[in-house]
Amino acid sequence: MEMLFVELIMRKSSGTVELSLLQYNRKLWSPPQ
């Protein structure tokens, strides 16, 4: 669900926002090191 939501936002937004969402998404789904 969250992944799809992020994808929708990424498609609507440009460059900088896409990078921010990608980093946020990776933090959500990957374990902290």
C-alpha distance matrix in Angstrom:
0.0 3.8 5.4 5.3 6.4 8.8 10.0 10.9 12.7 14.4 15.7 17.2 18.7 21.4 22.7 22.8 19.5 17.8 19.6 18.6 14.9 15.4 17.5 15.1 12.2 14.9 16.1 12.9 12.6 16.4 18.9 21.4 24.8
3.8 0.0 3.8 5.5 5.0 6.2 8.6 9.9 10.7 12.2 14.3 15.6 16.4 19.0 20.0 19.7 16.4 14.9 16.4 15.1 11.4 12.2 14.0 11.4 8.8 11.9 12.8 9.8 10.3 14.1 16.6 18.7 22.1
5.4 3.8 0.0 3.8 5.4 5.2 6.2 8.7 10.0 10.5 12.4 14.5 15.3 17.4 18.1 18.3 15.4 13.2 14.6 14.2 10.4 10.3 12.7 11.0 7.7 10.4 12.4 10.0 9.6 13.1 16.2 18.5 21.5
5.3 5.5 3.8 0.0 3.8 5.4 5.0 6.3 8.8 9.8 10.6 12.6 14.3 16.9 18.3 19.0 15.9 13.8 16.0 15.9 12.1 12.5 15.4 13.9 11.0 13.9 16.0 13.7 13.4 16.8 20.0 22.3 25.3
6.4 5.0 5.4 3.8 0.0 3.8 5.4 5.2 6.4 8.7 10.1 11.0 12.4 15.4 17.2 17.4 13.9 12.6 15.1 14.3 10.6 12.1 14.7 12.7 10.6 14.1 15.6 13.4 14.1 17.6 20.6 22.3 25.5
8.8 6.2 5.2 5.4 3.8 0.0 3.8 5.4 5.1 6.1 8.6 10.0 10.4 12.8 14.0 14.1 10.8 9.1 11.4 10.7 7.0 8.3 11.1 9.5 7.7 11.2 13.0 11.5 12.3 15.4 18.6 20.0 23.0
10.0 8.6 6.2 5.0 5.4 3.8 0.0 3.8 5.4 5.0 6.2 8.7 9.9 12.0 13.4 14.5 11.7 9.2 11.9 12.4 9.0 9.3 12.8 12.2 10.0 12.8 15.4 14.2 14.2 17.1 20.6 22.3 25.0
10.9 9.9 8.7 6.3 5.2 5.4 3.8 0.0 3.8 5.4 5.2 6.4 8.7 11.7 14.1 15.2 12.1 10.5 13.9 14.0 10.9 12.2 15.6 14.5 12.9 16.1 18.2 16.8 17.4 20.4 23.8 25.3 28.2
12.7 10.7 10.0 8.8 6.4 5.1 5.4 3.8 0.0 3.8 5.5 5.2 6.1 9.3 11.7 12.2 8.8 8.1 11.5 11.1 8.4 10.7 13.6 12.5 11.8 15.2 16.9 16.0 17.2 20.0 23.2 24.2 27.0
14.4 12.2 10.5 9.8 8.7 6.1 5.0 5.4 3.8 0.0 3.8 5.4 5.2 7.1 8.8 10.0 7.3 5.2 8.8 9.6 7.3 8.5 11.9 11.9 11.1 13.8 16.1 15.9 16.7 19.0 22.4 23.4 25.8
15.7 14.3 12.4 10.6 10.1 8.6 6.2 5.2 5.5 3.8 0.0 3.8 5.7 7.6 10.1 12.3 10.2 8.2 11.8 13.2 11.0 11.9 15.5 15.6 14.5 17.1 19.7 19.2 19.7 22.1 25.6 26.9 29.2
17.2 15.6 14.5 12.6 11.0 10.0 8.7 6.4 5.2 5.4 3.8 0.0 3.8 7.0 10.4 12.1 9.7 9.2 13.0 13.6 11.9 13.8 16.9 16.7 16.2 19.2 21.2 20.8 21.8 24.3 27.7 28.5 31.0
18.7 16.4 15.3 14.3 12.4 10.4 9.9 8.7 6.1 5.2 5.7 3.8 0.0 3.8 7.1 8.4 6.2 6.5 10.1 10.7 9.9 12.0 14.7 14.8 15.1 17.8 19.6 19.8 21.1 23.2 26.4 26.9 29.2
21.4 19.0 17.4 16.9 15.4 12.8 12.0 11.7 9.3 7.1 7.6 7.0 3.8 0.0 3.8 6.2 5.8 5.9 8.8 10.4 10.7 12.0 14.5 15.4 16.0 18.1 20.1 20.9 22.1 23.7 26.9 27.1 28.9
22.7 20.0 18.1 18.3 17.2 14.0 13.4 14.1 11.7 8.8 10.1 10.4 7.1 3.8 0.0 3.8 5.6 5.2 6.4 8.8 10.1 10.7 12.6 14.4 15.3 16.7 18.7 20.2 21.3 22.3 25.4 25.3 26.7
22.8 19.7 18.3 19.0 17.4 14.1 14.5 15.2 12.2 10.0 12.3 12.1 8.4 6.2 3.8 0.0 3.8 5.4 5.3 6.4 8.8 10.0 10.9 12.5 14.3 15.6 16.9 18.6 20.3 21.1 23.8 23.3 24.8
19.5 16.4 15.4 15.9 13.9 10.8 11.7 12.1 8.8 7.3 10.2 9.7 6.2 5.8 5.6 3.8 0.0 3.8 5.4 5.1 6.2 8.6 10.0 10.5 12.0 14.2 15.4 16.4 18.3 19.7 22.5 22.3 24.3
17.8 14.9 13.2 13.8 12.6 9.1 9.2 10.5 8.1 5.2 8.2 9.2 6.5 5.9 5.2 5.4 3.8 0.0 3.8 5.5 5.2 6.1 8.7 9.8 10.3 12.2 14.2 15.2 16.4 17.8 21.0 21.2 23.2
19.6 16.4 14.6 16.0 15.1 11.4 11.9 13.9 11.5 8.8 11.8 13.0 10.1 8.8 6.4 5.3 5.4 3.8 0.0 3.8 5.5 5.1 6.2 8.6 9.8 10.6 12.4 14.3 15.5 16.1 19.0 18.8 20.4
18.6 15.1 14.2 15.9 14.3 10.7 12.4 14.0 11.1 9.6 13.2 13.6 10.7 10.4 8.8 6.4 5.1 5.5 3.8 0.0 3.8 5.5 5.3 6.2 8.5 10.0 10.7 12.4 14.5 15.3 17.9 17.3 19.3
14.9 11.4 10.4 12.1 10.6 7.0 9.0 10.9 8.4 7.3 11.0 11.9 9.9 10.7 10.1 8.8 6.2 5.2 5.5 3.8 0.0 3.8 5.4 4.9 5.9 8.5 9.7 10.4 12.2 13.9 16.8 17.0 19.4
15.4 12.2 10.3 12.5 12.1 8.3 9.3 12.2 10.7 8.5 11.9 13.8 12.0 12.0 10.7 10.0 8.6 6.1 5.1 5.5 3.8 0.0 3.8 5.4 5.0 6.1 8.6 9.8 10.6 11.7 15.0 15.5 17.5
17.5 14.0 12.7 15.4 14.7 11.1 12.8 15.6 13.6 11.9 15.5 16.9 14.7 14.5 12.6 10.9 10.0 8.7 6.2 5.3 5.4 3.8 0.0 3.8 5.4 5.1 6.3 8.7 10.1 10.3 13.0 12.7 14.5
15.1 11.4 11.0 13.9 12.7 9.5 12.2 14.5 12.5 11.9 15.6 16.7 14.8 15.4 14.4 12.5 10.5 9.8 8.6 6.2 4.9 5.4 3.8 0.0 3.8 5.5 5.1 6.3 8.9 10.1 12.4 12.3 14.9
12.2 8.8 7.7 11.0 10.6 7.7 10.0 12.9 11.8 11.1 14.5 16.2 15.1 16.0 15.3 14.3 12.0 10.3 9.8 8.5 5.9 5.0 5.4 3.8 0.0 3.8 5.4 5.1 6.3 8.4 11.5 12.5 15.3
14.9 11.9 10.4 13.9 14.1 11.2 12.8 16.1 15.2 13.8 17.1 19.2 17.8 18.1 16.7 15.6 14.2 12.2 10.6 10.0 8.5 6.1 5.1 5.5 3.8 0.0 3.8 5.4 5.3 5.6 8.9 9.9 12.2
16.1 12.8 12.4 16.0 15.6 13.0 15.4 18.2 16.9 16.1 19.7 21.2 19.6 20.1 18.7 16.9 15.4 14.2 12.4 10.7 9.7 8.6 6.3 5.1 5.4 3.8 0.0 3.8 5.7 5.5 7.3 7.3 10.2
12.9 9.8 10.0 13.7 13.4 11.5 14.2 16.8 16.0 15.9 19.2 20.8 19.8 20.9 20.2 18.6 16.4 15.2 14.3 12.4 10.4 9.8 8.7 6.3 5.1 5.4 3.8 0.0 3.8 5.9 7.8 9.0 12.5
12.6 10.3 9.6 13.4 14.1 12.3 14.2 17.4 17.2 16.7 19.7 21.8 21.1 22.1 21.3 20.3 18.3 16.4 15.5 14.5 12.2 10.6 10.1 8.9 6.3 5.3 5.7 3.8 0.0 3.8 6.7 9.3 12.3
16.4 14.1 13.1 16.8 17.6 15.4 17.1 20.4 20.0 19.0 22.1 24.3 23.2 23.7 22.3 21.1 19.7 17.8 16.1 15.3 13.9 11.7 10.3 10.1 8.4 5.6 5.5 5.9 3.8 0.0 3.8 6.5 8.9
18.9 16.6 16.2 20.0 20.6 18.6 20.6 23.8 23.2 22.4 25.6 27.7 26.4 26.9 25.4 23.8 22.5 21.0 19.0 17.9 16.8 15.0 13.0 12.4 11.5 8.9 7.3 7.8 6.7 3.8 0.0 3.8 6.4
21.4 18.7 18.5 22.3 22.3 20.0 22.3 25.3 24.2 23.4 26.9 28.5 26.9 27.1 25.3 23.3 22.3 21.2 18.8 17.3 17.0 15.5 12.7 12.3 12.5 9.9 7.3 9.0 9.3 6.5 3.8 0.0 3.8
24.8 22.1 21.5 25.3 25.5 23.0 25.0 28.2 27.0 25.8 29.2 31.0 29.2 28.9 26.7 24.8 24.3 23.2 20.4 19.3 19.4 17.5 14.5 14.9 15.3 12.2 10.2 12.5 12.3 8.9 6.4 3.8 0.0
